[in-house]
Amino acid sequence: MPLGRRRKTSREQTMGGQIRHSTGLTPARGRRAFAAAVCVAIGVLLAGNVSANSGKARIQAIGADSENIRSIHNIRTWPAPDHTRVVFDTTGAVQHSVFRLGSPERLVVDLFDVNLKAPLGPAATDDNLVKRIRAAGRGSTDLRVVFDLKRRAKARSFVLKPNPPYGHRLVIDLEAEPGEREVRAKTAKPAASSRLRKIVVAIDPGHGGEDPGAIGRGKVREKDVVLAISKRLARELKAARGYEAVLTRTGDYYVPLRRRMARARKARADLFLSIHADAFRDRRVRGSSVYVLSRNGASSEAAKWLADRENASDLVGGVRLGDKDGLLASVLLDLSQAAALSASGEVGNRILRQLNRVAKPHKRQVQRAGFMVLKSPDVPSILIETGFISNPDEERRLRDRRHQTKIARAISQGVQRYFEKNPPDGTLLAARKHTIEPGETLSHISARYRVTVDSLRAENRLSTDNVHVGQVLHIPEG
């Protein structure tokens, strides 16, 4: 008997070759039942195969997820007076979500497919926003980081691609929201004052915090050098009669570029100075440079200001643009920018001449570029490259305190030379000029300003005491 064949039963043989099973089914019904059974069997096999394949896919997916798990290997915080920047150093780009909780104030950051490899240290004692940082796992692959806050704050988050010496980063910027008192103070109109004011110079030390700027061969960081020079420059200006200096940052933290400009405008600065140190792949390159805004940069910024309703409601050159029609607003803004650009060029030349006495210049003329920090529409703005930190000799000099003082003093002298010739109205320096009116004599003027007649003669190179109506006299320091 061939293998696989079976002998017919006696009951099957009695049916004339027709198969009738002991179930009692008719031949037609038997065929239908057999076909149904075959279909069921095939379905079971297919289902088993799909299930097996699904199991394989699920295992592969789990394996792929485990391969895509990112690690946080460092958490850094950079507290500033009004904001805090938190940086997560990660092994790859991370997906995250951020939301805020109240009573008490907290900021929650959920990170997906991430594990924590770095210990959580205590919040900085000088942090005005973050009280404590804590973290806990969520499921097998996710992480939740909670920032306990000292006050209500808004958050902005973004990821950064690798940029040596840093790798992938997730950045959370926390900014304090103003309290009720601060809102009232901000909306209150400043009281009018007839008192003479000081000339305000805003000094902007470039970079800061997680942004070190250029780094020299000896590991000198631009952010440290320019902060030291800026502080010395502020002291030089404050020591001069009639000047006030404000810094856009006073410590090692990062301030966004537009916020630097905003701080200068908030302080009603008469001049904005951004201090930097240059770098180049050729280490032989050296010298200082001075930059002002290019015309192209001014045009693009004007378009942005006119298009931005928030900016349009702000004061530009002492005039509100929000209630002006498009053409008038454009003309007013253009006039304001033209005046700022002209003043920037003049003061830039004064500073460059003084810097040339300290060290060899890299560029003998004031350069023009579209740097963001130079784009304030109504504040003359200068960017100063104090030297090349990539040059080993200049790197050594830039970290030397005596050389830093020389640079600061040169910049201060350039600023003062400019404002002596162009004092803003309403300032103490502008008051040191006097226009002779009918009946006035040198003795009257000397008594009014509490200076001697001899000093008046010497300051104005007068050979006699005779003066005439309309003549402008410079008043010497008392």
KELO-992992 format. One record per residue (C-alpha): x, y, z; residue in one letter. Coordinates in Angstrom, 3 decimals, padded with zeros to 6 digits. Layout:
+----------+----------+----------+------+
|       c1 |       c2 |       c3 | code |
+----------+----------+----------+------+
|        X |        Y |        Z |    a |
...
+----------+----------+----------+------+
This chain:
+----------+----------+----------+------+
|       c1 |       c2 |       c3 | code |
+----------+----------+----------+------+
|  000.000 |  000.000 |  000.000 |    m |
|  001.484 |  003.280 | -001.005 |    p |
|  002.327 |  005.493 |  001.898 |    l |
| -000.391 |  007.897 |  002.791 |    g |
| -003.214 |  005.799 |  001.349 |    r |
| -005.830 |  004.335 |  003.675 |    r |
| -008.089 |  001.313 |  003.205 |    r |
| -011.744 |  002.024 |  002.677 |    k |
| -013.990 |  000.897 |  005.437 |    t |
| -016.742 | -001.576 |  004.780 |    s |
| -019.289 |  001.198 |  005.105 |    r |
| -017.514 |  003.284 |  002.435 |    e |
| -017.292 |  000.293 |  000.065 |    q |
| -021.016 | -000.396 |  000.217 |    t |
| -021.778 |  003.063 | -001.221 |    m |
| -020.728 |  002.206 | -004.799 |    g |
| -017.534 |  004.203 | -004.524 |    g |
| -019.279 |  007.172 | -002.970 |    q |
| -017.823 |  008.138 |  000.314 |    i |
| -020.228 |  008.536 |  003.189 |    r |
| -018.759 |  009.326 |  006.589 |    h |
| -020.230 |  008.049 |  009.771 |    s |
| -021.431 |  011.574 |  010.450 |    t |
| -024.435 |  010.974 |  008.365 |    g |
| -023.735 |  013.843 |  005.862 |    l |
| -024.741 |  013.710 |  002.252 |    t |
| -021.952 |  013.785 | -000.349 |    p |
| -022.615 |  017.413 | -001.222 |    a |
| -022.681 |  018.461 |  002.376 |    r |
| -019.513 |  016.494 |  002.992 |    g |
| -017.696 |  018.330 |  000.257 |    r |
| -018.832 |  021.709 |  001.622 |    r |
| -017.764 |  020.748 |  005.125 |    a |
| -014.406 |  019.587 |  003.884 |    f |
| -013.849 |  022.851 |  002.000 |    a |
| -014.814 |  024.818 |  005.091 |    a |
| -012.413 |  022.822 |  007.200 |    a |
| -009.618 |  023.483 |  004.719 |    v |
| -010.382 |  027.231 |  004.816 |    c |
| -010.336 |  027.245 |  008.590 |    v |
| -006.998 |  025.423 |  008.597 |    a |
| -005.490 |  027.889 |  006.123 |    i |
| -006.837 |  030.792 |  008.209 |    g |
| -005.280 |  029.388 |  011.336 |    v |
| -001.948 |  028.948 |  009.577 |    l |
| -002.070 |  032.483 |  008.175 |    l |
| -003.066 |  033.921 |  011.528 |    a |
| -000.222 |  032.095 |  013.161 |    g |
|  002.176 |  033.442 |  010.553 |    n |
|  000.886 |  037.031 |  011.002 |    v |
|  001.121 |  036.701 |  014.746 |    s |
|  004.672 |  035.437 |  014.429 |    a |
|  005.561 |  038.279 |  012.090 |    n |
|  003.912 |  040.793 |  014.428 |    s |
|  005.939 |  039.385 |  017.267 |    g |
|  009.095 |  039.796 |  015.215 |    k |
|  008.118 |  043.399 |  014.269 |    a |
|  007.372 |  044.170 |  017.894 |    r |
|  010.717 |  042.777 |  019.001 |    i |
|  012.479 |  044.741 |  016.258 |    q |
|  010.635 |  047.921 |  017.301 |    a |
|  011.616 |  047.438 |  020.912 |    i |
|  015.177 |  046.849 |  019.836 |    g |
|  015.107 |  049.978 |  017.659 |    a |
|  013.708 |  052.049 |  020.554 |    d |
|  016.436 |  050.846 |  022.864 |    s |
|  019.006 |  051.833 |  020.263 |    e |
|  017.446 |  055.328 |  020.022 |    n |
|  017.514 |  056.046 |  023.744 |    i |
|  019.407 |  059.317 |  024.337 |    r |
|  021.392 |  060.084 |  027.450 |    s |
|  021.697 |  063.352 |  029.355 |    i |
|  025.305 |  063.503 |  030.497 |    h |
|  025.340 |  067.041 |  031.905 |    n |
|  022.897 |  069.752 |  033.046 |    i |
|  024.196 |  073.308 |  033.238 |    r |
|  022.433 |  076.437 |  034.497 |    t |
|  023.390 |  080.043 |  033.744 |    w |
|  021.517 |  082.401 |  036.093 |    p |
|  021.186 |  086.070 |  035.143 |    a |
|  019.407 |  088.858 |  037.062 |    p |
|  016.148 |  088.491 |  035.091 |    d |
|  016.392 |  085.084 |  033.431 |    h |
|  017.999 |  081.658 |  033.702 |    t |
|  019.241 |  079.445 |  030.882 |    r |
|  019.283 |  075.675 |  031.463 |    v |
|  021.270 |  073.489 |  029.070 |    v |
|  020.903 |  069.713 |  028.802 |    f |
|  023.941 |  068.123 |  027.118 |    d |
|  022.629 |  065.046 |  025.307 |    t |
|  024.028 |  062.257 |  023.149 |    t |
|  021.581 |  063.092 |  020.352 |    g |
|  018.598 |  065.218 |  019.408 |    a |
|  015.740 |  064.756 |  021.893 |    v |
|  011.982 |  065.122 |  021.704 |    q |
|  010.431 |  067.001 |  024.585 |    h |
|  007.456 |  068.969 |  025.841 |    s |
|  007.324 |  071.840 |  028.325 |    v |
|  004.427 |  072.997 |  030.491 |    f |
|  003.911 |  075.053 |  033.624 |    r |
|  002.163 |  074.264 |  036.927 |    l |
|  001.118 |  076.666 |  039.672 |    g |
|  000.615 |  076.594 |  043.449 |    s |
|  003.564 |  076.273 |  043.845 |    p |
|  005.183 |  077.523 |  040.647 |    e |
|  006.866 |  074.760 |  038.663 |    r |
|  008.119 |  074.177 |  035.159 |    l |
|  007.890 |  070.603 |  033.892 |    v |
|  010.010 |  069.224 |  031.046 |    v |
|  009.100 |  065.789 |  029.698 |    d |
|  011.813 |  064.114 |  027.629 |    l |
|  011.022 |  061.073 |  025.520 |    f |
|  013.345 |  058.091 |  024.996 |    d |
|  015.867 |  059.648 |  027.351 |    v |
|  017.717 |  058.512 |  030.447 |    n |
|  019.655 |  060.592 |  032.954 |    l |
|  023.339 |  059.826 |  033.345 |    k |
|  024.288 |  063.029 |  035.169 |    a |
|  023.694 |  063.760 |  038.873 |    p |
|  021.375 |  066.664 |  039.636 |    l |
|  023.266 |  069.278 |  041.592 |    g |
|  021.655 |  072.017 |  043.709 |    p |
|  020.407 |  075.201 |  042.044 |    a |
|  022.841 |  078.115 |  042.078 |    a |
|  022.552 |  080.284 |  045.173 |    t |
|  022.419 |  083.425 |  043.021 |    d |
|  019.626 |  082.063 |  040.805 |    d |
|  016.633 |  084.407 |  041.098 |    n |
|  014.257 |  081.947 |  039.428 |    l |
|  015.144 |  078.292 |  040.068 |    v |
|  014.829 |  077.015 |  043.628 |    k |
|  015.435 |  073.300 |  042.998 |    r |
|  015.769 |  070.793 |  040.138 |    i |
|  014.477 |  067.232 |  040.449 |    r |
|  013.925 |  064.367 |  038.032 |    a |
|  012.192 |  060.982 |  037.850 |    a |
|  011.701 |  058.307 |  035.224 |    g |
|  008.351 |  057.904 |  033.446 |    r |
|  007.861 |  054.358 |  032.251 |    g |
|  010.881 |  052.506 |  030.976 |    s |
|  012.187 |  055.096 |  028.494 |    t |
|  010.989 |  058.603 |  029.394 |    d |
|  012.187 |  061.217 |  031.887 |    l |
|  010.459 |  064.086 |  033.674 |    r |
|  012.507 |  067.031 |  034.987 |    v |
|  010.789 |  069.497 |  037.323 |    v |
|  012.082 |  072.982 |  038.120 |    f |
|  010.715 |  074.359 |  041.390 |    d |
|  010.553 |  078.112 |  040.818 |    l |
|  010.891 |  081.058 |  043.165 |    k |
|  008.436 |  083.084 |  041.075 |    r |
|  006.251 |  082.815 |  037.998 |    r |
|  008.254 |  082.513 |  034.785 |    a |
|  007.653 |  081.843 |  031.111 |    k |
|  009.764 |  079.350 |  029.213 |    a |
|  011.117 |  078.935 |  025.710 |    r |
|  012.841 |  075.762 |  024.542 |    s |
|  014.865 |  074.775 |  021.497 |    f |
|  017.456 |  072.198 |  020.443 |    v |
|  020.930 |  072.932 |  019.127 |    l |
|  023.014 |  070.789 |  016.827 |    k |
|  026.631 |  069.982 |  017.724 |    p |
|  028.978 |  072.938 |  017.614 |    n |
|  032.439 |  072.204 |  019.093 |    p |
|  033.218 |  072.092 |  021.932 |    p |
|  029.542 |  071.227 |  022.543 |    y |
|  027.486 |  068.328 |  021.211 |    g |
|  023.696 |  068.064 |  020.997 |    h |
|  021.905 |  070.362 |  023.428 |    r |
|  018.402 |  071.076 |  024.642 |    l |
|  018.098 |  074.655 |  025.876 |    v |
|  015.375 |  075.958 |  028.207 |    i |
|  015.242 |  079.738 |  028.694 |    d |
|  013.314 |  080.852 |  031.777 |    l |
|  012.307 |  084.492 |  031.972 |    e |
|  010.705 |  086.074 |  035.024 |    a |
|  007.228 |  087.442 |  034.467 |    e |
|  006.714 |  090.912 |  035.920 |    p |
|  004.755 |  091.167 |  039.124 |    g |
|  001.895 |  093.581 |  039.694 |    e |
|  004.168 |  096.285 |  041.078 |    r |
|  006.553 |  095.968 |  038.139 |    e |
|  003.673 |  096.221 |  035.663 |    v |
|  002.424 |  099.396 |  037.333 |    r |
|  005.931 |  100.868 |  037.352 |    a |
|  006.404 |  100.007 |  033.676 |    k |
|  003.109 |  101.557 |  032.569 |    t |
|  003.526 |  104.679 |  034.691 |    a |
|  004.646 |  107.725 |  032.719 |    k |
|  008.049 |  109.084 |  033.763 |    p |
|  007.854 |  112.420 |  035.493 |    a |
|  009.088 |  115.318 |  033.420 |    a |
|  012.347 |  116.763 |  034.671 |    s |
|  014.173 |  119.946 |  033.822 |    s |
|  017.358 |  118.734 |  035.505 |    r |
|  020.402 |  118.141 |  033.366 |    l |
|  021.216 |  114.488 |  032.812 |    r |
|  024.373 |  112.486 |  032.210 |    k |
|  025.348 |  110.976 |  028.868 |    i |
|  024.469 |  107.275 |  028.990 |    v |
|  026.748 |  104.739 |  027.303 |    v |
|  025.520 |  101.146 |  027.060 |    a |
|  028.415 |  098.653 |  027.079 |    i |
|  027.747 |  095.174 |  025.739 |    d |
|  030.282 |  092.424 |  026.587 |    p |
|  029.819 |  089.894 |  023.782 |    g |
|  028.860 |  086.229 |  024.237 |    h |
|  028.613 |  084.846 |  027.809 |    g |
|  027.296 |  081.775 |  029.588 |    g |
|  027.293 |  078.659 |  027.426 |    e |
|  028.554 |  080.773 |  024.488 |    d |
|  032.300 |  081.238 |  025.108 |    p |
|  032.958 |  083.099 |  021.862 |    g |
|  036.402 |  082.590 |  020.349 |    a |
|  038.882 |  080.485 |  022.322 |    i |
|  042.619 |  081.051 |  022.015 |    g |
|  045.339 |  078.460 |  021.852 |    r |
|  046.030 |  079.071 |  025.549 |    g |
|  042.342 |  078.437 |  026.372 |    k |
|  041.599 |  082.125 |  026.944 |    v |
|  037.903 |  082.650 |  026.261 |    r |
|  036.528 |  085.699 |  024.502 |    e |
|  033.553 |  085.996 |  026.874 |    k |
|  035.893 |  086.432 |  029.882 |    d |
|  038.219 |  088.933 |  028.217 |    v |
|  035.470 |  091.211 |  026.900 |    v |
|  033.618 |  091.220 |  030.232 |    l |
|  036.796 |  092.331 |  032.004 |    a |
|  037.448 |  095.080 |  029.417 |    i |
|  033.802 |  096.201 |  029.558 |    s |
|  033.877 |  096.563 |  033.342 |    k |
|  037.067 |  098.623 |  033.112 |    r |
|  035.500 |  100.774 |  030.398 |    l |
|  032.438 |  101.382 |  032.587 |    a |
|  034.694 |  102.539 |  035.436 |    r |
|  036.604 |  104.874 |  033.103 |    e |
|  033.416 |  106.515 |  031.842 |    l |
|  031.835 |  106.839 |  035.280 |    k |
|  034.984 |  108.577 |  036.498 |    a |
|  034.538 |  111.234 |  033.801 |    a |
|  032.224 |  114.132 |  034.615 |    r |
|  028.797 |  113.885 |  033.030 |    g |
|  028.845 |  110.196 |  032.021 |    y |
|  026.920 |  107.123 |  033.106 |    e |
|  027.654 |  103.565 |  031.933 |    a |
|  025.324 |  100.546 |  031.927 |    v |
|  026.328 |  096.957 |  031.141 |    l |
|  024.069 |  094.569 |  029.212 |    t |
|  025.512 |  091.725 |  031.299 |    r |
|  027.523 |  091.856 |  034.508 |    t |
|  028.371 |  088.164 |  034.885 |    g |
|  028.915 |  084.922 |  033.029 |    d |
|  025.513 |  084.380 |  031.434 |    y |
|  024.089 |  084.726 |  027.947 |    y |
|  021.813 |  087.577 |  026.864 |    v |
|  019.967 |  087.221 |  023.527 |    p |
|  021.112 |  089.755 |  020.941 |    l |
|  017.876 |  091.682 |  020.612 |    r |
|  017.546 |  091.853 |  024.376 |    r |
|  020.949 |  093.549 |  024.508 |    r |
|  019.629 |  096.228 |  022.168 |    m |
|  016.416 |  096.490 |  024.177 |    a |
|  018.368 |  097.057 |  027.401 |    r |
|  020.301 |  099.889 |  025.788 |    a |
|  017.091 |  101.546 |  024.595 |    r |
|  015.434 |  101.030 |  027.977 |    k |
|  018.352 |  102.846 |  029.623 |    a |
|  017.865 |  105.649 |  027.029 |    r |
|  021.455 |  105.195 |  025.949 |    a |
|  023.113 |  107.857 |  023.822 |    d |
|  025.629 |  105.305 |  022.530 |    l |
|  025.858 |  101.497 |  022.336 |    f |
|  029.286 |  099.787 |  022.391 |    l |
|  029.569 |  096.028 |  021.797 |    s |
|  032.961 |  094.666 |  022.877 |    i |
|  034.446 |  091.561 |  021.221 |    h |
|  037.711 |  089.761 |  020.418 |    a |
|  038.282 |  088.410 |  016.928 |    d |
|  039.587 |  085.049 |  015.691 |    a |
|  040.926 |  083.685 |  012.413 |    f |
|  042.381 |  080.407 |  011.169 |    r |
|  045.679 |  082.170 |  010.386 |    d |
|  047.257 |  082.797 |  013.791 |    r |
|  049.482 |  085.541 |  012.412 |    r |
|  046.519 |  087.899 |  011.896 |    v |
|  046.316 |  090.588 |  014.584 |    r |
|  045.012 |  094.055 |  015.421 |    g |
|  041.798 |  095.823 |  016.444 |    s |
|  038.838 |  096.799 |  014.266 |    s |
|  035.765 |  099.009 |  014.604 |    v |
|  032.443 |  098.244 |  012.887 |    y |
|  029.238 |  100.197 |  012.304 |    v |
|  026.035 |  099.039 |  010.644 |    l |
|  026.034 |  098.685 |  006.870 |    s |
|  023.348 |  100.352 |  004.750 |    r |
|  021.948 |  096.957 |  003.754 |    n |
|  021.630 |  095.969 |  007.381 |    g |
|  019.868 |  099.249 |  008.162 |    a |
|  017.354 |  098.779 |  005.334 |    s |
|  016.401 |  095.259 |  006.403 |    s |
|  015.986 |  096.335 |  010.022 |    e |
|  013.796 |  099.272 |  009.006 |    a |
|  011.470 |  096.881 |  007.180 |    a |
|  011.281 |  094.664 |  010.264 |    k |
|  010.457 |  097.566 |  012.567 |    w |
|  007.739 |  098.881 |  010.287 |    l |
|  006.195 |  095.419 |  009.934 |    a |
|  006.245 |  094.650 |  013.648 |    d |
|  003.224 |  096.162 |  015.354 |    r |
|  004.841 |  095.916 |  018.776 |    e |
|  007.885 |  097.858 |  017.622 |    n |
|  005.691 |  100.309 |  015.758 |    a |
|  004.023 |  101.246 |  019.033 |    s |
|  007.383 |  101.948 |  020.644 |    d |
|  009.284 |  105.197 |  020.598 |    l |
|  011.812 |  105.606 |  017.809 |    v |
|  013.816 |  108.781 |  017.874 |    g |
|  011.304 |  110.228 |  020.338 |    g |
|  008.346 |  109.708 |  017.959 |    v |
|  005.684 |  106.982 |  018.142 |    r |
|  005.237 |  105.183 |  014.824 |    l |
|  002.073 |  103.255 |  015.619 |    g |
| -000.308 |  106.129 |  014.839 |    d |
|  001.453 |  107.240 |  011.653 |    k |
|  000.562 |  106.154 |  008.139 |    d |
|  003.025 |  103.899 |  006.316 |    g |
|  004.795 |  106.582 |  004.291 |    l |
|  005.215 |  108.997 |  007.213 |    l |
|  006.413 |  106.212 |  009.512 |    a |
|  008.956 |  105.151 |  006.896 |    s |
|  010.269 |  108.714 |  006.505 |    v |
|  010.552 |  109.247 |  010.269 |    l |
|  012.335 |  105.954 |  010.767 |    l |
|  014.682 |  106.661 |  007.858 |    d |
|  015.616 |  110.048 |  009.338 |    l |
|  016.243 |  108.458 |  012.738 |    s |
|  018.404 |  105.712 |  011.224 |    q |
|  020.345 |  108.152 |  009.064 |    a |
|  021.222 |  110.246 |  012.118 |    a |
|  022.226 |  107.153 |  014.096 |    a |
|  024.398 |  105.840 |  011.245 |    l |
|  026.113 |  109.202 |  010.802 |    s |
|  026.849 |  109.493 |  014.526 |    a |
|  028.064 |  105.870 |  014.599 |    s |
|  030.594 |  106.599 |  011.873 |    g |
|  031.915 |  109.703 |  013.640 |    e |
|  032.314 |  108.129 |  017.063 |    v |
|  033.746 |  104.994 |  015.435 |    g |
|  036.520 |  107.040 |  013.851 |    n |
|  037.310 |  108.715 |  017.191 |    r |
|  037.565 |  105.352 |  018.950 |    i |
|  039.670 |  103.804 |  016.193 |    l |
|  042.193 |  106.651 |  016.356 |    r |
|  042.615 |  106.142 |  020.092 |    q |
|  042.914 |  102.351 |  019.743 |    l |
|  045.646 |  102.793 |  017.134 |    n |
|  047.801 |  104.340 |  019.855 |    r |
|  047.517 |  101.200 |  021.970 |    v |
|  048.151 |  098.535 |  019.339 |    a |
|  048.519 |  098.012 |  015.620 |    k |
|  045.105 |  098.190 |  013.888 |    p |
|  043.805 |  095.303 |  011.806 |    h |
|  041.725 |  097.696 |  009.667 |    k |
|  042.690 |  101.368 |  009.426 |    r |
|  039.177 |  102.455 |  008.453 |    q |
|  035.851 |  101.938 |  010.201 |    v |
|  034.231 |  098.846 |  008.683 |    q |
|  030.554 |  098.291 |  007.880 |    r |
|  028.686 |  095.055 |  008.545 |    a |
|  025.192 |  093.784 |  009.341 |    g |
|  025.804 |  092.663 |  012.931 |    f |
|  022.515 |  092.183 |  014.786 |    m |
|  023.559 |  094.198 |  017.844 |    v |
|  024.197 |  097.260 |  015.660 |    l |
|  020.614 |  097.411 |  014.391 |    k |
|  018.996 |  099.689 |  016.947 |    s |
|  017.096 |  102.229 |  014.820 |    p |
|  017.831 |  105.305 |  016.908 |    d |
|  020.906 |  104.610 |  019.065 |    v |
|  024.370 |  105.107 |  017.505 |    p |
|  025.974 |  101.665 |  017.758 |    s |
|  029.568 |  100.458 |  017.470 |    i |
|  031.113 |  096.984 |  017.541 |    l |
|  034.760 |  096.886 |  018.629 |    i |
|  037.056 |  093.931 |  017.994 |    e |
|  039.773 |  094.506 |  020.593 |    t |
|  042.256 |  092.092 |  018.993 |    g |
|  042.690 |  088.569 |  017.666 |    f |
|  042.474 |  086.003 |  020.428 |    i |
|  043.627 |  083.422 |  017.861 |    s |
|  047.008 |  085.189 |  017.729 |    n |
|  049.150 |  083.786 |  020.602 |    p |
|  050.784 |  087.143 |  021.339 |    d |
|  047.506 |  089.057 |  021.353 |    e |
|  045.861 |  086.306 |  023.412 |    e |
|  048.517 |  086.842 |  026.067 |    r |
|  048.020 |  090.610 |  025.979 |    r |
|  044.212 |  090.439 |  026.023 |    l |
|  044.238 |  088.547 |  029.314 |    r |
|  046.743 |  090.987 |  030.834 |    d |
|  044.992 |  093.467 |  033.145 |    r |
|  047.242 |  096.359 |  032.222 |    r |
|  046.542 |  095.879 |  028.530 |    h |
|  042.819 |  095.586 |  029.240 |    q |
|  042.964 |  098.926 |  031.046 |    t |
|  044.788 |  100.523 |  028.099 |    k |
|  042.091 |  099.317 |  025.698 |    i |
|  039.290 |  100.519 |  027.987 |    a |
|  040.940 |  103.912 |  028.418 |    r |
|  041.430 |  104.315 |  024.657 |    a |
|  037.757 |  103.544 |  023.974 |    i |
|  036.676 |  105.926 |  026.747 |    s |
|  038.835 |  108.730 |  025.345 |    q |
|  037.393 |  108.208 |  021.866 |    g |
|  033.854 |  108.400 |  023.249 |    v |
|  034.620 |  111.566 |  025.208 |    q |
|  036.298 |  113.245 |  022.215 |    r |
|  033.138 |  112.690 |  020.207 |    y |
|  030.677 |  113.935 |  022.830 |    f |
|  032.783 |  116.996 |  023.601 |    e |
|  032.013 |  118.128 |  020.060 |    k |
|  028.486 |  116.653 |  019.917 |    n |
|  026.882 |  116.788 |  023.377 |    p |
|  023.225 |  115.634 |  023.389 |    p |
|  020.680 |  118.263 |  024.362 |    d |
|  019.743 |  118.348 |  028.010 |    g |
|  022.998 |  116.815 |  029.224 |    t |
|  025.529 |  118.214 |  031.635 |    l |
|  028.067 |  118.247 |  028.843 |    l |
|  025.783 |  120.338 |  026.616 |    a |
|  025.401 |  122.800 |  029.476 |    a |
|  029.143 |  123.474 |  029.327 |    r |
|  028.476 |  125.625 |  026.285 |    k |
|  027.121 |  129.136 |  026.736 |    h |
|  025.784 |  131.534 |  024.100 |    t |
|  026.420 |  135.196 |  024.941 |    i |
|  023.254 |  137.265 |  025.436 |    e |
|  022.938 |  141.065 |  025.553 |    p |
|  024.469 |  142.605 |  028.682 |    g |
|  026.583 |  139.568 |  029.647 |    e |
|  030.281 |  139.802 |  030.449 |    t |
|  032.996 |  137.253 |  031.188 |    l |
|  032.757 |  138.017 |  034.883 |    s |
|  028.993 |  137.328 |  034.869 |    h |
|  029.526 |  134.041 |  033.063 |    i |
|  032.397 |  132.955 |  035.325 |    s |
|  030.253 |  133.599 |  038.410 |    a |
|  027.296 |  131.655 |  036.945 |    r |
|  029.346 |  128.532 |  036.220 |    y |
|  031.678 |  128.958 |  039.214 |    r |
|  034.867 |  129.125 |  037.170 |    v |
|  037.551 |  131.788 |  036.977 |    t |
|  037.763 |  134.433 |  034.250 |    v |
|  041.311 |  133.273 |  033.478 |    d |
|  040.106 |  129.692 |  032.867 |    s |
|  037.358 |  131.032 |  030.561 |    l |
|  039.929 |  132.949 |  028.545 |    r |
|  042.251 |  129.951 |  028.323 |    a |
|  039.480 |  127.487 |  027.358 |    e |
|  038.261 |  129.779 |  024.548 |    n |
|  041.659 |  131.243 |  023.557 |    r |
|  040.551 |  134.816 |  024.273 |    l |
|  043.203 |  137.537 |  024.336 |    s |
|  040.818 |  140.096 |  025.926 |    t |
|  037.661 |  140.152 |  028.022 |    d |
|  035.604 |  141.414 |  025.097 |    n |
|  032.770 |  139.162 |  023.923 |    v |
|  029.863 |  139.731 |  021.514 |    h |
|  026.231 |  138.690 |  021.471 |    v |
|  025.722 |  135.244 |  019.922 |    g |
|  029.281 |  134.112 |  020.592 |    q |
|  029.487 |  130.523 |  021.960 |    v |
|  031.866 |  129.922 |  024.857 |    l |
|  033.042 |  126.552 |  026.117 |    h |
|  032.857 |  126.354 |  029.902 |    i |
|  035.898 |  124.685 |  031.502 |    p |
|  035.644 |  122.146 |  034.275 |    e |
|  035.184 |  123.811 |  037.652 |    g |
+----------+----------+----------+------+
